[in-house]
Amino acid sequence: MDPVLEPAPVRRTLPSEEARQLLDLVREIAAKEVRPPAAEEEAGSHFPRGLFRTLSETGLLGLPYPEALGGGGQPYEVYLQVLEELAAARLTVGLGISVHTLACHAVAEFGSDEQRAEHLPAMLGGGLLGAYCLSEAASGSDAAALRTRAARDGGAWVLTGTKAWITHGGIADFYTVLARTGVDGPRGISAFLVPGDAEGLSAALPERKMGMGGSPTAQVHLDGVRVPASRLVGEEGQGFSVALAALDSGRLGIAACAIGLAQAALDEALAFTSGRRQFGRPLTDFQGLRFQLADLATQIEAGRALYLAAARLRDAGEPFSAQAAMAKLFCTDAAMRVTTDAVQLMGGYGYTADFPAERYLREAKVLQIVEGTNQIQRLVIARHLAGPAGS
């Protein structure tokens, strides 16, 4: 009997010994704590809140932020590879860390020194979990058309409206909320840091989704939520710029998660087909199947190189918006292709819940939608190439 092929380890280019040790730790956590309960907890729509507290204690919820602010001081190049490893073990965890990092971005990059000192240590390493509230039911891709409002009332702001499609909605300890404080359009939007237990804040029942049952996605209602003026992040009217800056970085997080999911699907398909015999020999002896595996591996490697190249631009302080959109577009499309083909390679077994391939396929679809649909990514890329449409 031919031996089952073991997946080849992913080759990593890491900038330091510290980074290599960090990734070794992440792999250990993924193998022992993240992957084993994933299938059962996803089927039962169970969010692993305790695991996120453990990850926070380990420093994994604040990796790309400076140590002086309570973060891990790691470059994005390293942080994204950590996300990839965790997403390969369970997408709910990798995506959850990406969303939390997105929710911290406004205070870390645009907050005052006082706001950073007051809030970031707990946000980055104190066991808290964040959510990012930009989208609304009627203004998903058209984020500048949001209708949630914030009105001044003495020394406070009062927020009223409903946010939609919020990851961690109802369970987050804090929300970064974009709300209208002025005229229509992008110039009238401001950013606020809202506590998860604020009076008037509530969440609807989680959405019923085709995948990622363990990651709650819900509408968040703000019914006259009152926050002190000190929780306005950045300048009044600066919120749209705050949001776009966060999304550029967040798109790289989605790209890394997509490659992690695709790698997990390829590993599953390779293990299955190398151990399955048909017509007297392993499936991996058939040239057509070997070529298909080679194509999938190439898609994954290309996507990994693309998101890492964009991360290095970010780390160097260079513009990376177009490259982030390219990475998000390519990597999530690749994840959709790889997971679809992994199910096909496994035949009927791939379609059953006894194997994780079908879960990977259902999970991959959302990555083409979140943090800017892939159609929006094409618009972003084209704008960098040819300027705004109609100009």
KOLVOLO-805184 format. One line per 3 residues: number of its first residue (from 1); for each residue x, y, z of N, C-alpha, C. Coordinates in steps of 0.02 Angstrom, whole numbers, plus 50000, padded with zeros to 5 digits. Layout:
<sites>
NUM = X Y Z X Y Z X Y Z | ...
</sites>
This chain:
<sites>
1 = 50042 49940 50000 50000 50000 50000 50044 50062 50000 | 50028 50109 49958 50068 50171 49954 50056 50214 50015 | 50108 50246 50042 50099 50289 50100 50059 50351 50083
4 = 50022 50378 50132 49986 50441 50123 50037 50498 50122 | 50032 50541 50073 50078 50597 50069 50064 50648 50123 | 50116 50672 50155 50108 50726 50203 50114 50793 50167
7 = 50071 50842 50184 50077 50907 50152 50146 50937 50163 | 50175 50965 50111 50240 50998 50119 50232 51059 50162 | 50278 51071 50210 50272 51130 50252 50278 51194 50210
10 = 50239 51245 50229 50242 51308 50194 50309 51342 50209 | 50343 51362 50156 50407 51396 50164 50394 51469 50181 | 50424 51492 50235 50412 51560 50259 50476 51601 50255
13 = 50469 51663 50234 50524 51711 50237 50509 51760 50293 | 50545 51753 50348 50532 51793 50408 50591 51838 50423 | 50578 51899 50447 50632 51947 50454 50676 51939 50516
16 = 50658 51895 50563 50697 51890 50625 50686 51823 50658 | 50731 51806 50703 50724 51745 50743 50663 51750 50788 | 50650 51811 50813 50590 51822 50855 50527 51804 50816
19 = 50525 51824 50753 50467 51809 50711 50460 51734 50700 | 50516 51699 50690 50513 51627 50681 50487 51592 50744 | 50509 51615 50801 50485 51586 50864 50411 51600 50874
22 = 50390 51660 50855 50319 51677 50860 50277 51631 50817 | 50298 51619 50755 50259 51577 50710 50258 51505 50735 | 50313 51482 50765 50313 51415 50795 50261 51410 50851
25 = 50257 51463 50892 50207 51465 50946 50137 51463 50917 | 50125 51501 50865 50059 51503 50834 50040 51436 50806 | 50087 51402 50774 50072 51335 50747 50054 51287 50803
28 = 50088 51293 50860 50074 51249 50917 50004 51263 50944 | 49987 51327 50951 49920 51345 50975 49867 51321 50926 | 49880 51330 50861 49832 51309 50811 49820 51234 50813
31 = 49873 51196 50821 49868 51123 50821 49833 51096 50884 | 49845 51128 50940 49820 51103 51004 49752 51132 51024 | 49740 51195 51007 49681 51228 51035 49632 51253 50982
34 = 49655 51269 50922 49611 51300 50873 49579 51247 50828 | 49619 51203 50799 49593 51156 50749 49549 51101 50779 | 49567 51069 50836 49528 51011 50859 49453 51022 50867
37 = 49431 51077 50899 49359 51084 50908 49324 51121 50851 | 49360 51138 50798 49332 51183 50747 49269 51156 50715 | 49269 51094 50691 49211 51067 50655 49149 51065 50699
40 = 49157 51040 50760 49100 51035 50805 49073 51104 50825 | 49118 51150 50839 49096 51216 50861 49066 51256 50804 | 49091 51249 50744 49061 51283 50687 48991 51255 50674
43 = 48984 51189 50677 48918 51159 50666 48868 51181 50719 | 48892 51193 50780 48848 51214 50834 48844 51289 50843 | 48873 51327 50796 48873 51401 50798 48900 51427 50865
46 = 48955 51396 50887 48985 51415 50951 49046 51459 50939 | 49044 51520 50968 49101 51565 50961 49150 51552 51018 | 49215 51542 51002 49264 51523 51053 49290 51583 51093
49 = 49246 51613 51133 49266 51674 51168 49326 51663 51214 | 49327 51606 51248 49383 51591 51293 49449 51587 51256 | 49447 51560 51195 49508 51556 51155 49535 51625 51138
52 = 49490 51672 51123 49512 51739 51107 49544 51773 51168 | 49519 51757 51227 49552 51784 51288 49623 51755 51294 | 49629 51691 51280 49696 51660 51282 49742 51692 51231
55 = 49717 51703 51171 49757 51734 51118 49777 51804 51138 | 49733 51839 51172 49750 51907 51196 49805 51904 51248 | 49800 51857 51294 49852 51850 51346 49920 51832 51315
58 = 49918 51796 51259 49979 51777 51225 50008 51834 51183 | 49969 51887 51174 49991 51944 51135 49972 51942 51063 | 49929 51895 51043 49913 51886 50972 49857 51932 50947
61 = 49826 51970 50991 49774 52016 50968 49800 52087 50956 | 49864 52098 50967 49891 52164 50956 49957 52165 50919 | 49969 52113 50879 50035 52104 50849 50060 52163 50808
64 = 50021 52195 50764 50050 52245 50720 50055 52315 50750 | 50038 52322 50814 50040 52387 50846 50102 52394 50890 | 50126 52456 50900 50189 52466 50936 50186 52440 51008
67 = 50243 52416 51031 50247 52391 51100 50232 52446 51150 | 50249 52508 51134 50236 52564 51179 50161 52575 51190 | 50120 52550 51144 50047 52556 51150 50015 52493 51178
70 = 50056 52444 51195 50029 52381 51220 50026 52326 51168 | 50053 52339 51108 50050 52290 51054 50112 52247 51051 | 50116 52208 50997 50172 52161 50990 50232 52188 50952
73 = 50224 52246 50920 50280 52275 50884 50303 52236 50824 | 50259 52196 50794 50279 52155 50736 50260 52190 50671 | 50301 52183 50619 50283 52210 50554 50222 52174 50525
76 = 50188 52207 50479 50130 52176 50449 50148 52112 50413 | 50208 52108 50386 50231 52048 50352 50227 51987 50397 | 50242 51996 50461 50239 51941 50509 50167 51930 50533
79 = 50134 51984 50550 50064 51979 50575 50020 51941 50525 | 50026 51956 50461 49984 51923 50412 49998 51848 50406 | 50061 51828 50415 50077 51757 50413 50049 51721 50475
82 = 50046 51756 50531 50012 51729 50590 49938 51719 50575 | 49906 51769 50544 49836 51763 50525 49825 51703 50479 | 49869 51694 50431 49862 51639 50384 49862 51572 50421
85 = 49909 51564 50467 49913 51501 50504 49849 51488 50544 | 49824 51540 50578 49764 51531 50619 49702 51520 50576 | 49697 51554 50520 49640 51544 50475 49641 51475 50445
88 = 49700 51447 50432 49704 51379 50407 49677 51329 50458 | 49685 51345 50522 49659 51301 50574 49584 51311 50585 | 49562 51375 50582 49491 51391 50588 49481 51462 50567
91 = 49441 51472 50515 49432 51539 50487 49400 51587 50537 | 49355 51563 50578 49324 51606 50629 49376 51640 50672 | 49430 51606 50687 49483 51634 50729 49526 51684 50691
94 = 49549 51664 50631 49590 51709 50592 49553 51772 50573 | 49491 51765 50550 49451 51823 50531 49434 51865 50592 | 49422 51832 50648 49407 51868 50709 49464 51913 50731
97 = 49525 51889 50726 49583 51930 50744 49590 51988 50694 | 49578 51975 50630 49582 52027 50580 49531 52082 50594 | 49470 52064 50612 49418 52113 50628 49437 52152 50691
100 = 49461 52118 50741 49482 52151 50803 49537 52202 50788 | 49586 52183 50747 49640 52228 50728 49613 52288 50691 | 49564 52277 50648 49531 52332 50612 49497 52380 50661
103 = 49463 52352 50712 49427 52393 50760 49474 52435 50802 | 49536 52413 50812 49586 52450 50852 49620 52505 50812 | 49615 52501 50746 49655 52544 50702 49641 52618 50713
106 = 49578 52637 50721 49560 52708 50726 49595 52741 50785 | 49591 52709 50844 49623 52738 50903 49699 52737 50896 | 49726 52682 50871 49799 52675 50865 49829 52726 50817
109 = 49795 52740 50762 49824 52782 50709 49799 52854 50711 | 49738 52865 50736 49709 52932 50733 49690 52960 50802 | 49695 52918 50853 49677 52941 50919 49728 52988 50950
112 = 49706 53026 50999 49752 53070 51035 49797 53028 51081 | 49850 53059 51107 49893 53024 51154 49853 53001 51215 | 49807 53042 51237 49766 53024 51295 49722 52963 51279
115 = 49692 52962 51220 49650 52905 51201 49690 52841 51195 | 49749 52846 51166 49791 52786 51160 49810 52759 51229 | 49830 52804 51273 49851 52783 51339 49794 52752 51378
118 = 49734 52780 51370 49676 52757 51408 49648 52691 51382 | 49646 52683 51316 49608 52627 51288 49651 52571 51259 | 49707 52585 51228 49741 52534 51189 49769 52476 51230
121 = 49798 52487 51289 49823 52428 51325 49771 52374 51336 | 49710 52393 51353 49657 52344 51363 49633 52316 51296 | 49631 52357 51244 49608 52334 51179 49657 52285 51148
124 = 49721 52296 51157 49772 52256 51124 49794 52195 51164 | 49790 52198 51230 49815 52142 51269 49778 52129 51332 | 49720 52160 51340 49683 52154 51402 49623 52108 51399
127 = 49619 52066 51348 49564 52018 51343 49502 52045 51310 | 49502 52107 51287 49443 52135 51254 49440 52112 51181 | 49379 52116 51154 49368 52098 51084 49330 52154 51051
130 = 49352 52174 50991 49322 52231 50957 49281 52212 50897 | 49240 52261 50875 49200 52255 50814 49204 52321 50777 | 49193 52317 50712 49201 52376 50667 49134 52389 50634
133 = 49105 52449 50647 49037 52464 50625 49037 52518 50571 | 49043 52498 50509 49039 52543 50452 48977 52529 50410 | 48966 52467 50390 48912 52449 50344 48843 52459 50375
136 = 48795 52474 50331 48725 52478 50350 48685 52441 50297 | 48622 52425 50313 48581 52384 50269 48574 52415 50200 | 48571 52482 50196 48561 52515 50132 48624 52548 50105
139 = 48680 52539 50138 48742 52572 50115 48801 52527 50127 | 48801 52468 50096 48857 52422 50104 48918 52447 50066 | 48918 52439 50001 48975 52462 49961 48978 52538 49958
142 = 48921 52571 49962 48919 52644 49961 48923 52670 50033 | 48982 52660 50063 48989 52675 50135 48979 52749 50149 | 48994 52793 50102 48987 52865 50114 48915 52886 50121
145 = 48868 52841 50105 48797 52857 50110 48766 52835 50177 | 48807 52818 50225 48780 52792 50289 48734 52843 50322 | 48686 52818 50362 48635 52860 50391 48636 52861 50468
148 = 48674 52819 50499 48680 52823 50572 48706 52893 50590 | 48674 52924 50639 48691 52994 50655 48719 53000 50725 | 48761 53051 50734 48787 53069 50799 48775 53144 50807
151 = 48741 53163 50861 48725 53233 50873 48756 53255 50939 | 48782 53315 50940 48811 53343 51001 48756 53358 51052 | 48771 53343 51114 48726 53360 51169 48769 53379 51229
154 = 48784 53443 51234 48829 53465 51286 48898 53437 51276 | 48924 53402 51326 48991 53373 51322 48991 53301 51298 | 48939 53282 51262 48934 53213 51239 48908 53211 51167
157 = 48912 53151 51138 48881 53137 51073 48827 53083 51084 | 48772 53090 51047 48718 53042 51051 48710 53008 50983 | 48720 52942 50981 48720 52904 50919 48654 52867 50910
160 = 48626 52872 50849 48563 52839 50834 48567 52809 50764 | 48550 52746 50758 48549 52713 50693 48561 52638 50700 | 48568 52604 50644 48578 52532 50643 48635 52515 50596
163 = 48682 52477 50620 48736 52450 50580 48721 52378 50561 | 48744 52357 50503 48727 52289 50478 48790 52250 50462 | 48784 52184 50464 48838 52138 50445 48899 52147 50490
166 = 48887 52154 50555 48941 52169 50601 48968 52104 50631 | 49030 52087 50614 49064 52030 50645 49076 52046 50718 | 49059 51999 50761 49061 52005 50834 49005 52049 50861
169 = 48955 52064 50818 48898 52103 50841 48862 52069 50899 | 48855 52104 50955 48822 52077 51013 48868 52045 51064 | 48930 52030 51046 48977 52000 51093 49040 52042 51103
172 = 49049 52094 51063 49109 52135 51067 49110 52177 51131 | 49170 52190 51154 49179 52233 51213 49183 52307 51193 | 49199 52321 51131 49199 52389 51106 49185 52389 51032
175 = 49157 52445 51008 49139 52453 50938 49169 52518 50911 | 49203 52513 50855 49223 52573 50818 49166 52589 50770 | 49132 52644 50782 49070 52661 50747 49081 52723 50704
178 = 49062 52718 50640 49063 52775 50594 48992 52803 50591 | 48985 52867 50604 48919 52899 50606 48922 52968 50574 | 48864 52990 50550 48860 53055 50517 48852 53110 50568
181 = 48898 53158 50565 48895 53217 50609 48885 53281 50571 | 48882 53277 50505 48876 53338 50464 48840 53326 50400 | 48863 53357 50346 48830 53355 50281 48832 53285 50252
184 = 48789 53273 50202 48790 53210 50166 48857 53200 50132 | 48875 53136 50121 48937 53121 50087 48994 53107 50136 | 49052 53094 50109 49108 53072 50152 49132 53124 50201
187 = 49124 53188 50186 49151 53240 50230 49110 53249 50294 | 49052 53220 50298 49010 53229 50357 49010 53170 50404 | 49062 53127 50401 49064 53066 50441 49120 53071 50493
190 = 49105 53047 50554 49154 53047 50608 49158 52977 50638 | 49213 52964 50675 49225 52898 50705 49219 52904 50781 | 49189 52852 50812 49179 52851 50884 49199 52783 50912
193 = 49224 52783 50973 49238 52722 51010 49182 52712 51060 | 49142 52660 51051 49082 52649 51091 49091 52585 51133 | 49082 52589 51199 49087 52530 51241 49032 52479 51224
196 = 49048 52416 51230 49000 52364 51214 48941 52362 51262 | 48949 52389 51322 48895 52389 51370 48860 52456 51375 | 48869 52500 51325 48837 52566 51327 48762 52560 51327
199 = 48730 52602 51367 48657 52602 51370 48628 52622 51303 | 48580 52585 51278 48549 52598 51213 48580 52559 51157 | 48635 52523 51169 48666 52481 51118 48641 52409 51125
202 = 48618 52381 51071 48594 52312 51072 48608 52280 51004 | 48601 52215 51002 48613 52178 50939 48553 52134 50923 | 48539 52127 50859 48488 52080 50837 48514 52009 50842
205 = 48471 51961 50829 48493 51892 50826 48545 51884 50770 | 48596 51842 50779 48645 51832 50727 48614 51810 50661 | 48643 51833 50606 48620 51812 50540 48629 51737 50531
208 = 48584 51708 50492 48590 51637 50474 48629 51633 50409 | 48690 51608 50413 48737 51611 50356 48751 51542 50329 | 48776 51540 50268 48793 51475 50237 48859 51447 50265
211 = 48898 51488 50298 48961 51466 50327 48980 51508 50386 | 49034 51490 50419 49059 51526 50477 49006 51535 50531 | 48972 51481 50548 48921 51483 50600 48949 51503 50667
214 = 49013 51489 50679 49043 51505 50743 49061 51578 50751 | 49058 51617 50697 49074 51688 50699 49009 51728 50695 | 48986 51758 50750 48922 51793 50748 48925 51856 50706
217 = 48876 51863 50662 48868 51923 50620 48797 51949 50633 | 48792 52011 50655 48726 52036 50675 48719 52111 50663 | 48657 52133 50658 48644 52204 50659 48657 52232 50729
220 = 48683 52292 50732 48695 52326 50796 48653 52390 50797 | 48609 52395 50847 48564 52452 50853 48592 52502 50903 | 48591 52565 50884 48612 52619 50928 48551 52664 50939
223 = 48521 52658 50996 48460 52694 51012 48475 52748 51063 | 48499 52805 51038 48516 52860 51082 48576 52844 51127 | 48626 52809 51099 48686 52791 51138 48727 52854 51151
226 = 48739 52867 51214 48773 52927 51235 48846 52911 51252 | 48893 52945 51219 48964 52935 51234 48996 53003 51246 | 49045 53006 51291 49079 53070 51303 49113 53096 51241
229 = 49123 53162 51238 49157 53192 51181 49227 53165 51174 | 49256 53140 51228 49324 53112 51225 49328 53048 51185 | 49270 53020 51165 49270 52958 51125 49261 52971 51050
232 = 49262 53035 51031 49269 53051 50960 49341 53039 50940 | 49352 52996 50890 49420 52977 50869 49439 53018 50808 | 49495 53053 50813 49515 53098 50759 49473 53161 50762
235 = 49475 53199 50707 49437 53261 50704 49365 53248 50682 | 49320 53292 50701 49252 53288 50675 49253 53294 50599 | 49219 53250 50564 49218 53250 50492 49275 53211 50460
238 = 49319 53182 50500 49376 53145 50474 49362 53070 50469 | 49303 53050 50488 49288 52978 50495 49296 52937 50432 | 49278 52966 50375 49283 52926 50314 49355 52911 50297
241 = 49399 52959 50308 49471 52946 50298 49496 52894 50347 | 49472 52896 50409 49489 52846 50459 49468 52777 50435 | 49407 52773 50408 49380 52709 50386 49420 52681 50328
244 = 49436 52723 50278 49472 52699 50219 49541 52676 50237 | 49575 52712 50282 49642 52692 50303 49641 52624 50337 | 49590 52613 50378 49584 52548 50412 49569 52492 50362
247 = 49527 52507 50312 49508 52455 50264 49566 52433 50221 | 49611 52478 50203 49670 52458 50164 49709 52403 50201 | 49719 52414 50266 49755 52364 50305 49712 52302 50316
250 = 49647 52313 50329 49603 52256 50340 49597 52210 50281 | 49602 52238 50220 49598 52196 50160 49657 52148 50156 | 49714 52169 50181 49771 52123 50183 49757 52067 50232
253 = 49723 52082 50287 49704 52029 50334 49658 51978 50302 | 49610 52001 50263 49565 51955 50228 49603 51913 50177 | 49650 51944 50142 49691 51907 50093 49730 51851 50127
256 = 49761 51866 50184 49799 51815 50220 49754 51759 50245 | 49695 51777 50270 49647 51725 50293 49626 51681 50234 | 49616 51711 50176 49595 51673 50117 49648 51622 50097
259 = 49711 51642 50100 49764 51596 50082 49770 51540 50134 | 49761 51557 50198 49761 51505 50249 49706 51454 50237 | 49646 51477 50221 49590 51432 50207 49604 51389 50145
262 = 49631 51421 50093 49647 51384 50032 49700 51331 50045 | 49750 51348 50085 49803 51299 50101 49774 51240 50139 | 49728 51253 50186 49696 51198 50223 49657 51153 50176
265 = 49622 51182 50127 49583 51142 50080 49629 51101 50035 | 49683 51130 50012 49731 51092 49970 49761 51035 50010 | 49781 51049 50072 49811 50996 50114 49761 50938 50123
268 = 49698 50955 50133 49647 50903 50142 49638 50862 50079 | 49635 50896 50022 49626 50860 49959 49687 50817 49943 | 49747 50842 49957 49807 50804 49943 49811 50742 49987
271 = 49795 50749 50051 49797 50692 50096 49747 50639 50074 | 49687 50661 50054 49635 50614 50034 49654 50578 49969 | 49674 50615 49919 49686 50585 49854 49749 50541 49854
274 = 49797 50557 49896 49857 50515 49899 49844 50449 49935 | 49794 50448 49978 49778 50386 50013 49723 50345 49981 | 49688 50373 49932 49632 50339 49900 49656 50304 49836
277 = 49638 50240 49829 49659 50202 49771 49600 50189 49724 | 49612 50197 49661 49563 50181 49609 49601 50148 49551 | 49571 50096 49522 49602 50060 49467 49672 50035 49485
280 = 49679 50017 49549 49741 49985 49571 49798 50031 49590 | 49787 50096 49591 49842 50141 49610 49813 50205 49642 | 49857 50242 49678 49832 50302 49711 49807 50353 49660
283 = 49757 50392 49680 49731 50443 49635 49785 50492 49613 | 49833 50504 49657 49886 50552 49640 49934 50526 49587 | 49925 50464 49564 49964 50440 49507 49936 50463 49440
286 = 49874 50488 49440 49841 50507 49377 49862 50578 49358 | 49885 50585 49296 49914 50649 49276 49864 50707 49280 | 49801 50695 49261 49752 50748 49263 49743 50776 49333
289 = 49742 50731 49383 49734 50753 49452 49798 50788 49476 | 49855 50762 49456 49918 50794 49476 49923 50865 49449 | 49902 50874 49387 49903 50941 49358 49856 50989 49396
292 = 49798 50962 49416 49750 51004 49453 49779 51025 49520 | 49810 50979 49555 49843 50996 49619 49898 51048 49608 | 49935 51040 49555 49989 51088 49541 49961 51158 49528
295 = 49906 51162 49492 49875 51227 49479 49851 51260 49544 | 49821 51220 49588 49796 51248 49651 49854 51273 49694 | 49907 51233 49698 49965 51254 49738 49995 51319 49710
298 = 49995 51325 49644 50022 51386 49614 49980 51447 49630 | 49913 51439 49629 49869 51493 49649 49882 51516 49721 | 49892 51469 49765 49905 51485 49835 49971 51522 49843
301 = 50022 51496 49810 50088 51527 49816 50088 51598 49787 | 50053 51607 49732 50049 51673 49701 50013 51722 49747 | 49958 51699 49777 49921 51741 49823 49962 51760 49884
304 = 49998 51712 49910 50041 51725 49969 50094 51777 49952 | 50125 51770 49893 50176 51819 49873 50145 51889 49865 | 50084 51892 49840 50051 51956 49827 50035 51992 49892
307 = 50006 51956 49941 49989 51991 50004 50052 52010 50043 | 50105 51970 50038 50166 51987 50074 50201 52047 50042 | 50198 52051 49976 50228 52109 49942 50192 52173 49963
310 = 50126 52171 49968 50088 52229 49990 50104 52246 50063 | 50112 52194 50104 50129 52206 50174 50197 52240 50181 | 50245 52220 50140 50311 52251 50144 50309 52325 50123
313 = 50266 52342 50076 50256 52412 50059 50229 52450 50119 | 50179 52421 50152 50150 52453 50211 50203 52463 50265 | 50242 52411 50277 50293 52415 50329 50346 52468 50313
316 = 50357 52480 50249 50407 52530 50228 50378 52600 50225 | 50314 52607 50242 50283 52673 50239 50266 52697 50170 | 50263 52651 50122 50247 52668 50053 50172 52659 50040
319 = 50144 52693 49990 50073 52683 49972 50061 52609 49954 | 50006 52582 49978 49992 52511 49964 49919 52498 49952 | 49879 52549 49943 49807 52541 49934 49790 52497 49874
322 = 49820 52511 49817 49806 52471 49757 49828 52399 49766 | 49887 52390 49797 49913 52322 49808 49870 52283 49858 | 49842 52319 49908 49797 52286 49956 49734 52262 49920
325 = 49707 52304 49876 49647 52284 49838 49663 52225 49792 | 49721 52226 49760 49740 52169 49717 49747 52105 49758 | 49778 52111 49816 49788 52051 49858 49721 52024 49881
328 = 49676 52068 49904 49611 52045 49927 49573 52011 49870 | 49573 52042 49811 49539 52015 49752 49567 51948 49732 | 49632 51944 49723 49663 51883 49697 49658 51826 49748
331 = 49674 51841 49811 49678 51787 49861 49609 51758 49877 | 49557 51800 49879 49491 51774 49894 49462 51736 49834 | 49476 51760 49774 49455 51721 49715 49492 51654 49713
334 = 49556 51655 49731 49594 51592 49733 49565 51544 49785 | 49546 51570 49843 49517 51528 49895 49453 51495 49871 | 49413 51533 49834 49350 51505 49808 49365 51449 49758
337 = 49414 51459 49715 49431 51408 49666 49460 51346 49701 | 49507 51356 49747 49540 51300 49779 49491 51258 49819 | 49448 51291 49857 49400 51252 49898 49350 51216 49855
340 = 49328 51247 49800 49282 51213 49754 49315 51151 49724 | 49377 51159 49701 49411 51103 49670 49430 51050 49720 | 49443 51069 49783 49458 51019 49834 49399 50973 49845
343 = 49339 51001 49848 49279 50960 49853 49273 50913 49794 | 49285 50939 49733 49279 50898 49673 49331 50842 49673 | 49391 50856 49694 49443 50805 49696 49426 50748 49744
346 = 49388 50764 49796 49370 50713 49845 49305 50677 49828 | 49272 50698 49774 49211 50666 49753 49156 50671 49805 | 49118 50617 49812 49063 50617 49859 49084 50630 49931
349 = 49144 50607 49948 49169 50618 50016 49178 50692 50030 | 49199 50729 49980 49209 50800 49989 49145 50838 50002 | 49089 50809 49981 49024 50841 49988 48993 50827 50056
352 = 49021 50781 50094 48993 50763 50159 49025 50803 50214 | 48988 50810 50269 49014 50846 50327 49063 50804 50368 | 49076 50743 50347 49127 50701 50381 49197 50727 50367
355 = 49204 50766 50315 49269 50796 50298 49261 50872 50298 | 49314 50909 50313 49307 50983 50318 49305 51019 50251 | 49314 50984 50195 49318 51018 50131 49255 51057 50116
358 = 49196 51028 50130 49134 51063 50115 49126 51126 50158 | 49151 51123 50220 49149 51183 50263 49195 51237 50236 | 49254 51217 50212 49300 51266 50183 49268 51301 50123
361 = 49232 51263 50082 49199 51292 50023 49147 51343 50044 | 49106 51326 50093 49054 51373 50116 49085 51435 50148 | 49140 51426 50182 49172 51483 50215 49207 51529 50164
364 = 49233 51501 50111 49272 51541 50063 49229 51595 50031 | 49165 51581 50021 49123 51628 49984 49121 51697 50017 | 49116 51698 50083 49108 51763 50117 49169 51807 50108
367 = 49228 51777 50097 49288 51817 50091 49289 51859 50028 | 49249 51840 49978 49242 51881 49917 49195 51940 49928 | 49163 51943 49987 49112 51993 50001 49134 52043 50054
370 = 49164 52019 50109 49178 52062 50166 49232 52113 50151 | 49229 52169 50187 49279 52224 50182 49290 52248 50111 | 49234 52256 50077 49236 52277 50007 49230 52218 49961
373 = 49174 52212 49925 49166 52156 49880 49222 52156 49828 | 49230 52101 49794 49283 52098 49744 49269 52143 49684 | 49205 52160 49674 49189 52209 49622 49216 52278 49643
376 = 49209 52294 49708 49236 52358 49733 49313 52358 49728 | 49344 52301 49740 49417 52299 49734 49439 52315 49663 | 49401 52291 49614 49418 52307 49544 49411 52381 49530
379 = 49360 52413 49561 49353 52485 49553 49412 52522 49584 | 49434 52500 49642 49490 52532 49675 49553 52526 49632 | 49565 52466 49607 49625 52455 49565 49622 52497 49502
382 = 49564 52498 49469 49556 52537 49407 49566 52611 49420 | 49543 52636 49478 49551 52706 49495 49624 52725 49501 | 49664 52680 49528 49736 52692 49533 49769 52690 49464
385 = 49742 52650 49419 49772 52644 49353 49751 52701 49306 | 49687 52719 49306 49660 52764 49256 49627 52826 49284 | 49629 52834 49350 49596 52892 49380 49522 52878 49392
388 = 49488 52923 49426 49416 52914 49439 49376 52910 49374 | 49324 52869 49374 49281 52863 49316 49248 52930 49301 | 49244 52948 49238 49211 53010 49217 49254 53072 49224
391 = 49318 53063 49244 49361 53122 49253 49391 53144 49186
</sites>
